[in-house]
């Protein structure tokens, strides 16, 4: 069971980081890559926030006993 919790934590942290990148791209703060279709698109801000929350939940569930 510890292996599953470890995988959940890793996937959760990755989801938080990817969600943060999507949020920043959607807000047009991070302009990488320069030709990305996500830049300045508020839909990607919403999608990033959802992904970050799901990642936080995965990390939280992995830390529970």
N, CA, C and O atoms as CSV, one atom per row, in Angstrom:
chain,resi,resn,atom,element,x,y,z
A,1,UNK,N,N,0.820,-1.205,0.000
A,1,UNK,CA,C,0.000,0.000,0.000
A,1,UNK,C,C,0.862,1.267,0.000
A,1,UNK,O,O,0.439,2.313,-0.493
A,2,UNK,N,N,2.076,1.161,0.560
A,2,UNK,CA,C,2.947,2.337,0.586
A,2,UNK,C,C,3.394,2.736,-0.808
A,2,UNK,O,O,3.619,3.915,-1.078
A,3,UNK,N,N,3.524,1.748,-1.703
A,3,UNK,CA,C,3.922,2.060,-3.079
A,3,UNK,C,C,2.840,2.876,-3.769
A,3,UNK,O,O,3.139,3.808,-4.515
A,4,UNK,N,N,1.588,2.528,-3.522
A,4,UNK,CA,C,0.467,3.256,-4.131
A,4,UNK,C,C,0.434,4.688,-3.604
A,4,UNK,O,O,0.206,5.628,-4.365
A,5,UNK,N,N,0.659,4.849,-2.324
A,5,UNK,CA,C,0.672,6.196,-1.748
A,5,UNK,C,C,1.832,7.027,-2.290
A,5,UNK,O,O,1.686,8.227,-2.520
A,6,UNK,N,N,2.975,6.391,-2.491
A,6,UNK,CA,C,4.112,7.099,-3.063
A,6,UNK,C,C,3.843,7.549,-4.491
A,6,UNK,O,O,4.186,8.667,-4.877
A,7,UNK,N,N,3.229,6.670,-5.267
A,7,UNK,CA,C,2.881,7.024,-6.650
A,7,UNK,C,C,1.849,8.137,-6.662
A,7,UNK,O,O,1.935,9.052,-7.481
A,8,UNK,N,N,0.864,8.070,-5.755
A,8,UNK,CA,C,-0.141,9.135,-5.669
A,8,UNK,C,C,0.515,10.469,-5.344
A,8,UNK,O,O,0.142,11.498,-5.907
A,9,UNK,N,N,1.478,10.460,-4.451
A,9,UNK,CA,C,2.150,11.704,-4.068
A,9,UNK,C,C,2.947,12.271,-5.242
A,9,UNK,O,O,2.928,13.479,-5.480
A,10,UNK,N,N,3.641,11.410,-5.971
A,10,UNK,CA,C,4.435,11.872,-7.119
A,10,UNK,C,C,3.527,12.435,-8.206
A,10,UNK,O,O,3.799,13.502,-8.757
A,11,UNK,N,N,2.457,11.722,-8.510
A,11,UNK,CA,C,1.517,12.195,-9.533
A,11,UNK,C,C,0.853,13.494,-9.069
A,11,UNK,O,O,0.632,14.398,-9.875
A,12,UNK,N,N,0.535,13.592,-7.775
A,12,UNK,CA,C,-0.075,14.805,-7.239
A,12,UNK,C,C,0.834,16.011,-7.359
A,12,UNK,O,O,0.384,17.088,-7.751
A,13,UNK,N,N,2.102,15.850,-7.028
A,13,UNK,CA,C,3.049,16.963,-7.127
A,13,UNK,C,C,3.224,17.370,-8.588
A,13,UNK,O,O,3.277,18.558,-8.906
A,14,UNK,N,N,3.314,16.378,-9.473
A,14,UNK,CA,C,3.428,16.685,-10.906
A,14,UNK,C,C,2.192,17.430,-11.407
A,14,UNK,O,O,2.310,18.356,-12.209
A,15,UNK,N,N,1.006,17.030,-10.938
A,15,UNK,CA,C,-0.228,17.705,-11.349
A,15,UNK,C,C,-0.272,19.136,-10.837
A,15,UNK,O,O,-0.741,20.027,-11.544
A,16,UNK,N,N,0.203,19.371,-9.628
A,16,UNK,CA,C,0.249,20.727,-9.079
A,16,UNK,C,C,1.180,21.601,-9.914
A,16,UNK,O,O,0.848,22.740,-10.240
A,17,UNK,N,N,2.344,21.060,-10.254
A,17,UNK,CA,C,3.305,21.835,-11.032
A,17,UNK,C,C,2.782,22.123,-12.443
A,17,UNK,O,O,2.931,23.236,-12.947
A,18,UNK,N,N,2.177,21.127,-13.070
A,18,UNK,CA,C,1.632,21.329,-14.416
A,18,UNK,C,C,0.459,22.305,-14.360
A,18,UNK,O,O,0.321,23.159,-15.236
A,19,UNK,N,N,-0.386,22.186,-13.338
A,19,UNK,CA,C,-1.499,23.120,-13.184
A,19,UNK,C,C,-1.023,24.545,-12.999
A,19,UNK,O,O,-1.607,25.478,-13.550
A,20,UNK,N,N,0.040,24.715,-12.221
A,20,UNK,CA,C,0.590,26.063,-12.022
A,20,UNK,C,C,1.114,26.632,-13.337
A,20,UNK,O,O,0.919,27.814,-13.623
A,21,UNK,N,N,1.778,25.799,-14.138
A,21,UNK,CA,C,2.263,26.262,-15.441
A,21,UNK,C,C,1.101,26.662,-16.339
A,21,UNK,O,O,1.159,27.696,-17.004
A,22,UNK,N,N,0.049,25.855,-16.364
A,22,UNK,CA,C,-1.122,26.179,-17.191
A,22,UNK,C,C,-1.776,27.479,-16.733
A,22,UNK,O,O,-2.205,28.287,-17.557
A,23,UNK,N,N,-1.853,27.681,-15.410
A,23,UNK,CA,C,-2.433,28.923,-14.884
A,23,UNK,C,C,-1.617,30.126,-15.356
A,23,UNK,O,O,-2.171,31.112,-15.842
A,24,UNK,N,N,-0.305,30.033,-15.210
A,24,UNK,CA,C,0.556,31.148,-15.595
A,24,UNK,C,C,0.538,31.393,-17.099
A,24,UNK,O,O,0.616,32.541,-17.536
A,25,UNK,N,N,0.436,30.336,-17.897
A,25,UNK,CA,C,0.322,30.517,-19.331
A,25,UNK,C,C,-1.031,31.122,-19.699
A,25,UNK,O,O,-1.114,31.988,-20.570
A,26,UNK,N,N,-2.079,30.667,-19.039
A,26,UNK,CA,C,-3.406,31.203,-19.309
A,26,UNK,C,C,-3.529,32.674,-18.944
A,26,UNK,O,O,-4.268,33.421,-19.585
A,27,UNK,N,N,-2.802,33.086,-17.912
A,27,UNK,CA,C,-2.792,34.491,-17.506
A,27,UNK,C,C,-1.782,35.309,-18.302
A,27,UNK,O,O,-1.656,36.516,-18.094
A,28,UNK,N,N,-1.071,34.661,-19.202
A,28,UNK,CA,C,-0.077,35.301,-20.073
A,28,UNK,C,C,1.098,35.857,-19.270
A,28,UNK,O,O,1.674,36.885,-19.625
A,29,UNK,N,N,1.444,35.171,-18.190
A,29,UNK,CA,C,2.602,35.557,-17.382
A,29,UNK,C,C,3.837,34.817,-17.876
A,29,UNK,O,O,4.905,35.406,-18.042
A,30,UNK,N,N,3.676,33.523,-18.106
A,30,UNK,CA,C,4.759,32.707,-18.651
A,30,UNK,C,C,4.504,32.540,-20.134
A,30,UNK,O,O,3.470,32.006,-20.536
A,31,UNK,N,N,5.435,32.992,-20.943
A,31,UNK,CA,C,5.281,32.929,-22.399
A,31,UNK,C,C,6.211,31.870,-22.964
A,31,UNK,O,O,7.075,32.161,-23.792
A,32,UNK,N,N,6.023,30.627,-22.505
A,32,UNK,CA,C,6.832,29.513,-22.972
A,32,UNK,C,C,5.944,28.342,-23.301
A,32,UNK,O,O,5.106,27.982,-22.474
A,33,UNK,N,N,6.071,27.738,-24.431
A,33,UNK,CA,C,6.823,28.195,-25.598
A,33,UNK,C,C,6.126,29.387,-26.245
A,33,UNK,O,O,4.928,29.590,-26.050
A,34,UNK,N,N,6.853,30.152,-26.992
A,34,UNK,CA,C,6.326,31.419,-27.519
A,34,UNK,C,C,5.155,31.237,-28.467
A,34,UNK,O,O,4.333,32.143,-28.607
A,35,UNK,N,N,5.060,30.101,-29.115
A,35,UNK,CA,C,3.979,29.884,-30.080
A,35,UNK,C,C,2.860,29.009,-29.515
A,35,UNK,O,O,2.109,28.404,-30.280
A,36,UNK,N,N,2.738,28.934,-28.194
A,36,UNK,CA,C,1.743,28.073,-27.571
A,36,UNK,C,C,0.331,28.630,-27.749
A,36,UNK,O,O,0.110,29.837,-27.652
A,37,UNK,N,N,-0.606,27.745,-28.008
A,37,UNK,CA,C,-2.005,28.150,-28.145
A,37,UNK,C,C,-2.639,28.472,-26.799
A,37,UNK,O,O,-3.751,28.998,-26.755
A,38,UNK,N,N,-1.959,28.169,-25.710
A,38,UNK,CA,C,-2.505,28.373,-24.372
A,38,UNK,C,C,-2.284,29.791,-23.842
A,38,UNK,O,O,-2.910,30.185,-22.858
A,39,UNK,N,N,-1.419,30.545,-24.469
A,39,UNK,CA,C,-1.048,31.855,-23.949
A,39,UNK,C,C,-2.223,32.826,-24.001
A,39,UNK,O,O,-2.832,33.031,-25.052
A,40,UNK,N,N,-2.530,33.419,-22.853
A,40,UNK,CA,C,-3.575,34.428,-22.781
A,40,UNK,C,C,-4.990,33.874,-22.889
A,40,UNK,O,O,-5.931,34.639,-23.097
A,41,UNK,N,N,-5.161,32.569,-22.753
A,41,UNK,CA,C,-6.480,31.946,-22.870
A,41,UNK,C,C,-6.979,31.573,-21.474
A,41,UNK,O,O,-6.400,30.713,-20.810
A,42,UNK,N,N,-8.044,32.217,-21.043
A,42,UNK,CA,C,-8.550,32.013,-19.678
A,42,UNK,C,C,-9.054,30.594,-19.434
A,42,UNK,O,O,-9.133,30.157,-18.286
A,43,UNK,N,N,-9.391,29.878,-20.489
A,43,UNK,CA,C,-9.824,28.484,-20.322
A,43,UNK,C,C,-8.691,27.658,-19.715
A,43,UNK,O,O,-8.929,26.778,-18.888
A,44,UNK,N,N,-7.458,27.949,-20.131
A,44,UNK,CA,C,-6.323,27.207,-19.587
A,44,UNK,C,C,-6.016,27.627,-18.156
A,44,UNK,O,O,-5.434,26.853,-17.396
A,45,UNK,N,N,-6.397,28.828,-17.786
A,45,UNK,CA,C,-6.277,29.229,-16.383
A,45,UNK,C,C,-7.210,28.382,-15.533
A,45,UNK,O,O,-6.821,27.891,-14.473
A,46,UNK,N,N,-8.442,28.211,-16.000
A,46,UNK,CA,C,-9.408,27.372,-15.281
A,46,UNK,C,C,-8.960,25.925,-15.238
A,46,UNK,O,O,-9.009,25.291,-14.184
A,47,UNK,N,N,-8.518,25.390,-16.382
A,47,UNK,CA,C,-8.065,24.004,-16.425
A,47,UNK,C,C,-6.871,23.776,-15.497
A,47,UNK,O,O,-6.781,22.741,-14.837
A,48,UNK,N,N,-5.966,24.735,-15.451
A,48,UNK,CA,C,-4.816,24.623,-14.568
A,48,UNK,C,C,-5.202,24.641,-13.100
A,48,UNK,O,O,-4.633,23.910,-12.289
A,49,UNK,N,N,-6.164,25.473,-12.765
A,49,UNK,CA,C,-6.630,25.518,-11.375
A,49,UNK,C,C,-7.276,24.190,-10.978
A,49,UNK,O,O,-7.054,23.691,-9.875
A,50,UNK,N,N,-8.067,23.627,-11.871
A,50,UNK,CA,C,-8.702,22.332,-11.594
A,50,UNK,C,C,-7.641,21.249,-11.424
A,50,UNK,O,O,-7.716,20.442,-10.497
A,51,UNK,N,N,-6.653,21.229,-12.318
A,51,UNK,CA,C,-5.597,20.232,-12.230
A,51,UNK,C,C,-4.785,20.389,-10.947
A,51,UNK,O,O,-4.414,19.392,-10.328
A,52,UNK,N,N,-4.509,21.613,-10.546
A,52,UNK,CA,C,-3.753,21.854,-9.313
A,52,UNK,C,C,-4.541,21.386,-8.089
A,52,UNK,O,O,-3.957,20.835,-7.156
A,53,UNK,N,N,-5.844,21.596,-8.082
A,53,UNK,CA,C,-6.674,21.139,-6.959
A,53,UNK,C,C,-6.704,19.616,-6.910
A,53,UNK,O,O,-6.605,19.027,-5.834
A,54,UNK,N,N,-6.840,18.980,-8.065
A,54,UNK,CA,C,-6.822,17.515,-8.106
A,54,UNK,C,C,-5.471,17.002,-7.602
A,54,UNK,O,O,-5.419,16.025,-6.854
A,55,UNK,N,N,-4.392,17.649,-8.002
A,55,UNK,CA,C,-3.067,17.263,-7.518
A,55,UNK,C,C,-2.937,17.428,-6.014
A,55,UNK,O,O,-2.360,16.577,-5.337
A,56,UNK,N,N,-3.472,18.525,-5.495
A,56,UNK,CA,C,-3.422,18.739,-4.047
A,56,UNK,C,C,-4.226,17.670,-3.308
A,56,UNK,O,O,-3.821,17.209,-2.240
A,57,UNK,N,N,-5.348,17.283,-3.871
A,57,UNK,CA,C,-6.145,16.212,-3.262
A,57,UNK,C,C,-5.392,14.881,-3.286
A,57,UNK,O,O,-5.436,14.127,-2.315
A,58,UNK,N,N,-4.710,14.594,-4.378
A,58,UNK,CA,C,-3.917,13.368,-4.442
A,58,UNK,C,C,-2.814,13.359,-3.387
A,58,UNK,O,O,-2.588,12.345,-2.726
A,59,UNK,N,N,-2.143,14.472,-3.235
A,59,UNK,CA,C,-1.101,14.562,-2.207
A,59,UNK,C,C,-1.712,14.411,-0.826
A,59,UNK,O,O,-1.144,13.731,0.028
A,60,UNK,N,N,-2.852,15.030,-0.594
A,60,UNK,CA,C,-3.512,14.946,0.714
A,60,UNK,C,C,-3.933,13.511,1.015
A,60,UNK,O,O,-3.724,13.026,2.127
A,61,UNK,N,N,-4.523,12.831,0.038
A,61,UNK,CA,C,-4.941,11.450,0.257
A,61,UNK,C,C,-3.743,10.528,0.456
A,61,UNK,O,O,-3.833,9.545,1.191
A,62,UNK,N,N,-2.625,10.838,-0.190
A,62,UNK,CA,C,-1.441,9.999,-0.018
A,62,UNK,C,C,-0.832,10.170,1.373
A,62,UNK,O,O,-0.137,9.277,1.857
A,63,UNK,N,N,-1.080,11.286,2.005
A,63,UNK,CA,C,-0.529,11.551,3.337
A,63,UNK,C,C,-1.415,11.025,4.469
A,63,UNK,O,O,-0.962,10.901,5.607
A,64,UNK,N,N,-2.688,10.713,4.152
A,64,UNK,CA,C,-3.598,10.202,5.179
A,64,UNK,C,C,-3.206,8.780,5.566
A,64,UNK,O,O,-2.616,8.042,4.778
A,65,UNK,N,N,-3.542,8.425,6.777
A,65,UNK,CA,C,-3.274,7.052,7.250
A,65,UNK,C,C,-4.294,6.089,6.745
A,65,UNK,O,O,-4.220,4.898,7.045
